[in-house]
């Protein structure tokens, strides 16, 4: 009885989804997913730094070391772009049941993922301008989604 009822509910949800299209993710889910991902990414960056210190004879990197900064940005970009091109979800996005995809519903390719990362970080550094845009967009898209022609949808 319960299985029949749950299959009926899933069938109705699919019918609604086909009529209305995918449900766009809310801003709070996206922020929570980013928070989760940042915790994981900090651990990865600490580990990468520890490994890199062996090449620097155990000495700390100077504050203005451009190579070290580029190394950390490269690892961060690799982290996000790999997940976005392999299923559209980082671990934080998976926990909060959201997914990044192209605006037409197709999976992200590497070019889209890299541009989304670059635009997202740039707008994030500009006082979170991309996120403020989500308050006025009727679909709740961040500015980086509009610029890169992507969308973050619920993956329930």
PEKA-V625398 format. One line per field, one symbol per residue. ss: DSSP state (2 for helix, 1 for strand, 0 for the rest). A space follows every 10 residues. Layout:
BEGIN
ss = ???
END
This chain:
BEGIN
ss = 0222222222 2222222222 0001002222 2222222222 2222222222 2220000000 0000022222 2222222222 2222200000 2222200111 1100000002 2222222222 2222200022 2220000000 0022222201 111100
END
